[in-house]
């Protein structure tokens, strides 16, 4: 699977976005105008699978990823006129080297002799592909966090192994277009539910960690790999996880091993972001001890932003709480104003210096810092919505929209950190009013789907387009002030009757 070099005219930023470049060096005018990083004109390496003869399409003409993606619109005049780019006929076919699924039997796990060969293939797929795809941490070391902390728990039959096998079958079915794997996915899912029920009823201390891992992986599976047309309730699995954490004595009692800490970090990440989609406070109070994402300390900057996001969600829940005595309105309003100012100051004071990271790779350093900045600007958008009740086209919101999108686009689509960009891209994307920015958001989600094959990303795009339609209609009916009052989360809660998968 060697790399090959592609030399193209135009800067790589424009090429990857499907736009014509004016080729003005060192930075093209389009990148300069949009204030986005220009990736330059140098030749680029791209991995190519040479393990077998290339498949030719029915029309007899070979196509590459670049050829298919070049068919995306060069420009749009309005949101309604922009064609959706996440079409199944383009995105459902395996296109990237990560979806090479011809797994030799010799490379499958042989330390589980009782496992059928078909399930060994799924476990191998988890080890080699899926565990890395669902992780948002940098891949400086192998194995990654999910494989490091969970794979050792898979050597014994149980709910976690069945959940992982179900996830692998679901993802592999989409990546390889093998529909028979959907049957395997359903069978393993039913086995996981039965085993989890038995595990919980056993009430054995040693079973709590595998049980919590199972519930959290069910949460990840429902968010990323759930049926495209399903209407998930984001908090269901998290409520179960909260009960397990409380049963053992709370967060402090769980911090007994690296794997337990990894699970707590994973829970905090999902709990905080699901609080945004519910418009409620997190299920558990996450203290200063939540300092990392997936146990990777170099991602502490993102954890800092998420702790502030949790405070904004608390603020929103307090603002919605009924006041028993109307005479208490003024003190309540004063407390909310004070809290809003404190959170705003905390966000302004955040710094993501490379000096605080123990990473030598310049690309990883840049990706972590840019992701943290994208989160910070998205948190500003969320804060002003909750605290002051406004969004785009307010100039303050638009400033943070432009910044957040720019930071996201500066991270290469192949970076594992892109898997963590759903919330900031949703938050900034929903408030985008410029047609070109909206198209960037569409294309970015398309590329995330193309390189990861997570069906939940399609649902996210539909939700964003629903918000855009609602905001544009409100603009026509009530003007810019009416548009600024549209709460993106509430649009989906009221129109679709469900939360948005943001984690």
C-alpha positions as CSV (number, residue, x, y, z in Angstrom):
1,X,0.0,0.0,0.0
2,X,2.7,2.5,-1.0
3,X,2.2,6.3,-1.3
4,X,2.1,8.0,-4.6
5,X,2.6,11.6,-5.5
6,X,-0.1,13.8,-7.2
7,X,1.0,17.1,-8.6
8,X,-1.9,19.5,-9.1
9,X,-2.2,23.1,-10.2
10,X,-3.8,25.4,-7.6
11,X,-3.4,25.4,-3.9
12,X,-4.4,22.3,-2.0
13,X,-7.0,24.2,0.1
14,X,-9.0,25.0,-3.1
15,X,-8.3,21.6,-4.6
16,X,-9.7,19.7,-1.6
17,X,-12.7,22.0,-1.4
18,X,-13.5,21.6,-5.1
19,X,-13.0,25.3,-6.0
20,X,-11.0,26.8,-8.8
21,X,-7.9,28.5,-7.5
22,X,-6.4,31.7,-9.0
23,X,-3.0,30.3,-8.2
24,X,-1.6,33.5,-6.9
25,X,1.4,32.6,-4.7
26,X,2.3,32.3,-1.9
27,X,-1.3,32.5,-0.8
28,X,-4.2,32.5,-3.2
29,X,-6.7,35.3,-3.2
30,X,-9.6,33.1,-2.2
31,X,-7.8,31.8,1.0
32,X,-6.7,35.4,1.8
33,X,-10.3,36.7,1.3
34,X,-11.8,34.0,3.5
35,X,-9.0,34.2,6.1
36,X,-8.4,30.5,6.0
37,X,-5.0,28.8,6.0
38,X,-3.6,28.2,2.5
39,X,-2.0,24.7,2.2
40,X,0.3,25.8,-0.6
41,X,1.1,24.2,-3.9
42,X,3.7,21.5,-3.2
43,X,3.2,17.9,-4.4
44,X,1.2,15.8,-1.9
45,X,1.5,12.2,-0.9
46,X,-1.6,10.1,-0.9
47,X,-1.9,6.5,0.1
48,X,-3.1,4.1,-2.5
49,X,-4.1,0.4,-2.1
50,X,-2.1,-1.8,-4.6
51,X,-3.1,-5.1,-3.1
52,X,-5.3,-5.9,-6.0
53,X,-6.5,-4.7,-9.4
54,X,-8.4,-1.5,-9.3
55,X,-12.2,-1.8,-9.8
56,X,-13.6,0.0,-12.8
57,X,-17.0,1.6,-12.7
58,X,-19.7,0.4,-15.0
59,X,-19.2,3.2,-17.5
60,X,-15.7,1.9,-18.0
61,X,-13.9,5.1,-16.8
62,X,-11.8,4.9,-13.7
63,X,-12.4,7.5,-11.1
64,X,-10.4,8.7,-8.1
65,X,-11.5,10.4,-5.0
66,X,-10.3,13.7,-6.4
67,X,-12.3,13.2,-9.6
68,X,-15.5,12.4,-7.7
69,X,-15.1,15.3,-5.3
70,X,-14.4,17.7,-8.1
71,X,-18.0,17.4,-9.1
72,X,-19.0,19.4,-6.0
73,X,-20.4,22.9,-6.8
74,X,-17.8,25.5,-7.4
75,X,-20.0,28.2,-5.8
76,X,-23.5,28.7,-4.5
77,X,-25.7,31.8,-4.5
78,X,-28.0,30.6,-1.8
79,X,-28.4,27.8,0.7
80,X,-31.5,26.4,-1.1
81,X,-29.7,26.3,-4.4
82,X,-26.7,24.4,-3.0
83,X,-27.0,20.7,-3.7
84,X,-26.5,18.3,-0.8
85,X,-23.0,16.7,-1.1
86,X,-23.6,13.7,1.1
87,X,-25.2,11.5,-1.5
88,X,-25.2,7.8,-0.8
89,X,-24.2,6.8,-4.3
90,X,-20.9,8.7,-3.8
91,X,-20.2,8.2,-0.2
92,X,-21.3,4.6,0.4
93,X,-18.6,3.0,-1.7
94,X,-15.2,2.2,-0.1
95,X,-12.8,4.9,-1.2
96,X,-10.0,5.2,1.3
97,X,-7.2,2.8,2.2
98,X,-8.6,2.5,5.7
99,X,-11.5,0.5,4.4
100,X,-9.4,-2.3,2.9
101,X,-11.3,-5.2,4.6
102,X,-9.6,-8.3,3.1
103,X,-8.2,-9.5,6.4
104,X,-5.9,-12.6,6.1
105,X,-6.8,-15.3,8.6
106,X,-3.2,-15.4,9.8
107,X,-3.5,-11.8,11.1
108,X,-6.7,-12.4,13.1
109,X,-6.6,-12.8,16.9
110,X,-5.6,-16.4,17.7
111,X,-5.6,-16.0,21.5
112,X,-9.4,-16.5,21.6
113,X,-9.8,-20.1,20.3
114,X,-13.5,-20.3,21.0
115,X,-14.3,-17.3,18.8
116,X,-15.7,-18.2,15.3
117,X,-13.6,-17.1,12.4
118,X,-16.2,-14.5,11.3
119,X,-16.1,-12.9,14.8
120,X,-12.3,-13.0,14.8
121,X,-12.4,-10.9,11.6
122,X,-14.7,-8.4,13.4
123,X,-12.4,-8.3,16.4
124,X,-9.4,-7.8,14.1
125,X,-11.3,-4.9,12.4
126,X,-11.8,-3.3,15.8
127,X,-8.1,-3.6,16.7
128,X,-6.7,-2.4,13.4
129,X,-9.3,0.1,12.2
130,X,-12.4,1.0,14.2
131,X,-10.8,1.6,17.6
132,X,-8.6,4.3,15.9
133,X,-11.5,5.8,13.9
134,X,-13.7,6.5,16.9
135,X,-10.9,8.0,19.0
136,X,-10.4,11.7,19.0
137,X,-6.9,11.5,20.4
138,X,-3.7,12.0,18.6
139,X,-2.1,8.8,17.3
140,X,1.4,9.3,18.7
141,X,1.4,5.8,20.1
142,X,0.0,2.5,19.3
143,X,-2.3,1.1,20.5
144,X,-4.7,4.0,20.8
145,X,-6.8,4.8,23.9
146,X,-9.8,2.6,23.1
147,X,-7.7,-0.4,22.1
148,X,-5.3,0.1,25.0
149,X,-8.0,0.2,27.7
150,X,-10.8,-2.0,26.2
151,X,-9.2,-4.7,24.1
152,X,-7.9,-6.5,27.2
153,X,-11.5,-6.8,28.4
154,X,-12.5,-8.6,25.2
155,X,-10.8,-11.9,25.7
156,X,-13.7,-13.1,27.8
157,X,-17.2,-13.5,26.5
158,X,-19.6,-10.8,27.7
159,X,-21.5,-7.7,27.0
160,X,-18.5,-5.6,26.1
161,X,-17.1,-8.1,23.6
162,X,-20.6,-8.4,22.0
163,X,-21.0,-4.6,21.8
164,X,-17.6,-4.2,20.2
165,X,-18.4,-7.0,17.7
166,X,-21.8,-5.4,16.9
167,X,-20.0,-2.0,16.3
168,X,-17.4,-3.6,14.0
169,X,-20.1,-5.5,12.1
170,X,-22.2,-2.3,11.6
171,X,-19.3,-0.3,10.4
172,X,-17.8,-3.0,8.3
173,X,-21.1,-3.5,6.6
174,X,-21.2,0.1,5.5
175,X,-17.5,0.2,4.6
176,X,-17.5,-3.0,2.6
177,X,-21.1,-2.9,1.4
178,X,-21.6,-6.4,2.8
179,X,-25.2,-6.3,4.0
180,X,-25.0,-9.8,5.6
181,X,-22.9,-8.2,8.3
182,X,-26.0,-6.3,9.5
183,X,-27.4,-9.6,10.7
184,X,-24.2,-10.2,12.7
185,X,-24.5,-6.7,14.1
186,X,-28.0,-7.3,15.3
187,X,-27.2,-10.7,16.8
188,X,-24.3,-9.3,18.7
189,X,-26.3,-6.3,19.9
190,X,-29.0,-8.7,21.3
191,X,-26.3,-10.7,23.0
192,X,-24.8,-7.5,24.5
193,X,-28.1,-6.5,26.0
194,X,-28.7,-9.9,27.6
195,X,-25.2,-10.1,28.9
196,X,-25.4,-6.5,30.3
197,X,-28.6,-7.3,32.2
198,X,-26.9,-10.3,33.8
199,X,-23.8,-8.3,34.6
200,X,-25.8,-5.6,36.3
201,X,-27.9,-8.1,38.3
202,X,-24.8,-9.9,39.5
203,X,-23.9,-6.8,41.5
204,X,-20.2,-7.9,41.7
205,X,-17.6,-5.2,42.3
206,X,-15.3,-6.6,39.6
207,X,-18.1,-6.4,37.0
208,X,-18.7,-2.6,37.4
209,X,-15.8,-1.6,35.1
210,X,-16.8,-3.9,32.2
211,X,-20.4,-2.8,32.7
212,X,-19.6,0.9,32.5
213,X,-17.4,0.3,29.5
214,X,-20.3,-1.5,27.8
215,X,-22.8,1.2,28.4
216,X,-20.4,3.9,27.2
217,X,-19.6,2.0,24.0
218,X,-23.3,1.6,23.4
219,X,-23.5,5.4,23.7
220,X,-20.7,5.8,21.1
221,X,-22.3,3.2,18.8
222,X,-25.7,4.8,18.9
223,X,-24.2,8.2,18.2
224,X,-21.8,7.3,15.4
225,X,-23.1,4.0,13.9
226,X,-26.9,4.2,14.6
227,X,-29.3,3.8,11.7
228,X,-29.4,6.9,9.6
229,X,-33.1,7.3,10.0
230,X,-33.2,6.5,13.7
231,X,-34.3,9.1,16.3
232,X,-31.9,8.5,19.2
233,X,-32.3,9.9,22.7
234,X,-28.8,10.9,23.5
235,X,-28.9,10.8,27.2
236,X,-30.4,7.2,27.7
237,X,-27.1,5.4,27.9
238,X,-25.5,8.2,29.9
239,X,-28.2,7.9,32.5
240,X,-27.3,4.3,32.9
241,X,-23.6,5.2,33.2
242,X,-24.4,7.8,35.8
243,X,-26.2,5.1,37.9
244,X,-23.2,2.8,37.7
245,X,-20.8,5.6,38.7
246,X,-23.0,6.6,41.7
247,X,-23.4,3.0,42.8
248,X,-19.6,2.7,43.2
249,X,-19.5,5.9,45.3
250,X,-19.2,8.7,42.7
251,X,-16.4,10.0,40.5
252,X,-13.7,9.9,43.2
253,X,-14.2,6.2,44.0
254,X,-13.8,5.3,40.3
255,X,-10.3,6.8,39.8
256,X,-8.6,3.6,40.8
257,X,-6.9,2.6,37.5
258,X,-5.9,4.1,34.1
259,X,-8.8,2.2,32.5
260,X,-11.3,3.6,35.0
261,X,-9.9,7.1,34.5
262,X,-10.3,6.6,30.7
263,X,-13.9,5.6,31.2
264,X,-14.6,8.7,33.4
265,X,-13.0,11.0,30.8
266,X,-15.1,9.4,28.1
267,X,-18.3,9.8,30.2
268,X,-17.5,13.5,30.9
269,X,-16.9,14.2,27.2
270,X,-20.3,12.7,26.2
271,X,-22.1,14.0,29.3
272,X,-21.1,17.7,28.8
273,X,-21.8,17.7,25.0
274,X,-25.2,15.9,25.5
275,X,-26.1,18.6,28.0
276,X,-25.8,21.1,25.2
277,X,-28.1,19.1,23.0
278,X,-30.6,18.7,25.8
279,X,-30.5,22.3,26.9
280,X,-30.0,21.0,30.5
281,X,-27.2,20.7,33.0
282,X,-24.8,17.7,32.8
283,X,-25.9,14.6,34.7
284,X,-22.8,14.7,36.9
285,X,-20.9,17.7,38.3
286,X,-17.5,17.5,36.5
287,X,-14.8,19.0,38.6
288,X,-11.3,20.2,37.8
289,X,-10.2,16.5,37.8
290,X,-11.6,16.2,34.3
291,X,-8.3,17.3,32.7
292,X,-8.0,15.1,29.6
293,X,-9.8,13.7,26.7
294,X,-9.7,9.8,26.5
295,X,-7.0,10.0,29.2
296,X,-4.6,11.8,26.8
297,X,-3.2,14.6,28.9
298,X,-1.9,16.6,25.9
299,X,-5.6,17.3,25.1
300,X,-6.2,19.2,28.4
301,X,-7.0,22.4,26.6
302,X,-10.1,20.9,25.1
303,X,-11.1,19.6,28.5
304,X,-10.7,23.1,29.9
305,X,-13.1,24.5,27.4
306,X,-15.6,21.6,28.0
307,X,-15.6,22.4,31.7
308,X,-16.7,25.9,30.8
309,X,-19.3,24.5,28.4
310,X,-20.7,22.6,31.4
311,X,-21.0,25.8,33.4
312,X,-22.9,27.4,30.5
313,X,-25.3,24.4,30.5
314,X,-25.8,24.9,34.3
315,X,-26.5,28.5,33.6
316,X,-29.1,27.6,31.0
317,X,-30.8,25.2,33.3
318,X,-30.9,27.8,36.1
319,X,-32.3,30.4,33.7
320,X,-35.1,28.0,32.7
321,X,-36.0,27.0,36.3
322,X,-39.3,28.5,37.6
323,X,-38.9,31.2,40.2
324,X,-41.3,30.6,43.1
325,X,-41.5,34.3,44.1
326,X,-41.4,37.0,41.4
327,X,-39.6,39.3,43.8
328,X,-36.6,37.0,43.4
329,X,-36.3,37.8,39.7
330,X,-33.8,40.6,40.2
331,X,-31.3,38.5,42.3
332,X,-31.6,35.6,39.9
333,X,-31.0,37.9,37.0
334,X,-28.0,39.4,38.7
335,X,-26.5,35.9,39.4
336,X,-26.9,34.9,35.8
337,X,-25.2,38.1,34.6
338,X,-22.3,37.6,37.0
339,X,-21.9,34.0,35.9
340,X,-22.0,35.0,32.3
341,X,-19.3,37.6,32.8
342,X,-17.1,35.1,34.7
343,X,-17.4,32.5,32.0
344,X,-16.7,35.1,29.3
345,X,-13.6,36.2,31.1
346,X,-12.4,32.6,31.6
347,X,-12.8,31.9,27.9
348,X,-10.9,35.0,27.0
349,X,-8.1,34.1,29.3
350,X,-7.6,30.6,27.9
351,X,-4.3,30.0,26.2
352,X,-3.2,26.9,24.3
353,X,0.5,27.2,24.2
354,X,2.6,24.6,22.5
355,X,5.1,24.9,25.4
356,X,2.6,23.1,27.7
357,X,2.4,20.0,25.5
358,X,4.9,17.1,25.4
359,X,4.4,16.5,21.7
360,X,7.3,16.8,19.3
361,X,5.4,16.4,16.0
362,X,4.6,19.8,14.7
363,X,1.4,18.7,12.9
364,X,0.0,17.1,16.1
365,X,0.8,20.3,18.0
366,X,-1.0,22.4,15.5
367,X,-4.0,20.1,15.3
368,X,-4.5,20.1,19.1
369,X,-4.1,23.9,19.4
370,X,-6.4,24.6,16.4
371,X,-9.0,22.1,17.7
372,X,-8.9,23.8,21.2
373,X,-9.4,27.2,19.6
374,X,-12.3,25.9,17.5
375,X,-13.9,24.7,20.8
376,X,-13.2,28.0,22.5
377,X,-14.9,30.0,19.8
378,X,-17.9,27.6,19.7
379,X,-18.2,28.0,23.5
380,X,-18.4,31.8,23.0
381,X,-21.3,31.2,20.5
382,X,-23.0,28.9,23.0
383,X,-22.5,31.4,25.9
384,X,-24.0,34.4,24.0
385,X,-27.0,32.3,23.0
386,X,-27.6,31.2,26.6
387,X,-26.5,34.3,28.4
388,X,-27.6,37.1,26.1
389,X,-30.1,35.3,23.9
390,X,-28.6,36.1,20.5
391,X,-26.8,34.4,17.6
392,X,-26.1,35.2,14.0
393,X,-26.3,37.6,12.3
394,X,-25.1,39.5,15.4
395,X,-21.6,40.6,14.5
396,X,-20.1,39.2,17.7
397,X,-21.5,35.7,16.9
398,X,-20.4,36.0,13.3
399,X,-16.8,36.8,14.4
400,X,-16.7,33.6,16.4
401,X,-18.4,31.6,13.6
402,X,-15.7,32.7,11.2
403,X,-12.9,31.9,13.7
404,X,-14.2,28.5,14.6
405,X,-14.7,27.3,11.0
406,X,-11.3,28.6,10.0
407,X,-9.6,26.7,12.8
408,X,-11.5,23.5,11.9
409,X,-10.6,23.8,8.2
410,X,-7.0,24.2,9.1
411,X,-6.9,20.6,10.6
412,X,-6.3,18.0,7.9
413,X,-9.2,15.7,7.4
414,X,-7.1,12.7,8.1
415,X,-6.3,13.9,11.7
416,X,-8.0,11.8,14.4
417,X,-8.9,15.1,16.1
418,X,-11.4,15.8,13.3
419,X,-13.6,13.2,15.0
420,X,-14.0,15.7,17.9
421,X,-15.1,18.5,15.6
422,X,-18.8,17.6,15.4
423,X,-19.8,20.0,18.2
424,X,-17.8,23.1,17.2
425,X,-18.7,22.5,13.5
426,X,-22.4,22.2,14.3
427,X,-22.3,25.2,16.6
428,X,-20.5,27.5,14.2
429,X,-22.2,25.9,11.1
430,X,-25.7,26.5,12.3
431,X,-25.0,30.2,12.9
432,X,-23.3,30.6,9.5
433,X,-25.3,32.9,7.2
434,X,-22.8,33.3,4.4
435,X,-23.6,30.8,1.6
436,X,-20.0,30.0,1.0
437,X,-19.4,29.3,4.7
438,X,-22.4,27.1,4.7
439,X,-21.0,25.1,1.8
440,X,-17.7,24.8,3.6
441,X,-19.6,23.2,6.6
442,X,-21.5,20.8,4.2
443,X,-18.3,19.8,2.5
444,X,-16.4,19.3,5.8
445,X,-19.1,17.0,7.1
446,X,-19.1,15.2,3.8
447,X,-15.3,14.6,4.0
448,X,-15.7,13.5,7.7
449,X,-18.2,10.9,6.5
450,X,-16.1,9.9,3.5
451,X,-13.0,9.2,5.6
452,X,-14.9,7.7,8.6
453,X,-18.1,6.2,7.3
454,X,-20.1,7.2,10.5
455,X,-23.8,7.3,9.5
456,X,-24.6,9.7,12.3
457,X,-22.8,12.5,10.3
458,X,-25.5,12.4,7.7
459,X,-28.1,13.0,10.3
460,X,-26.1,16.0,11.6
461,X,-26.1,17.6,8.1
462,X,-29.8,17.2,7.8
463,X,-30.2,18.9,11.2
464,X,-28.0,21.8,10.2
465,X,-30.0,22.3,7.0
466,X,-33.2,22.3,9.0
467,X,-31.8,25.1,11.1
468,X,-30.6,27.1,8.1
469,X,-34.1,26.8,6.6
470,X,-35.7,27.9,9.8
471,X,-33.3,30.9,10.3
472,X,-33.7,32.0,6.7
473,X,-37.5,31.9,7.0
474,X,-37.4,33.8,10.2
475,X,-35.2,36.4,8.5
476,X,-37.9,36.9,5.8
477,X,-40.7,37.1,8.4
478,X,-39.2,39.0,11.3
479,X,-36.0,40.4,9.9
480,X,-32.4,40.1,11.3
481,X,-33.5,40.5,14.9
482,X,-35.9,37.5,14.5
483,X,-33.1,35.5,12.9
484,X,-30.7,36.2,15.7
485,X,-33.2,34.8,18.3
486,X,-33.4,31.4,16.6
487,X,-31.9,28.8,19.0
488,X,-30.4,26.1,16.8
489,X,-30.7,23.3,19.5
490,X,-34.3,24.3,20.2
491,X,-35.2,24.1,16.5
492,X,-34.3,20.4,16.4
493,X,-35.8,19.6,19.8
494,X,-39.1,21.1,18.7
495,X,-39.2,20.1,15.1
496,X,-37.6,16.7,15.2
497,X,-38.5,15.8,18.8
498,X,-35.0,14.7,19.7
499,X,-31.6,15.9,20.6
500,X,-28.7,16.4,18.3
501,X,-25.7,13.9,18.4
502,X,-22.9,16.4,19.3
503,X,-20.4,14.2,21.0
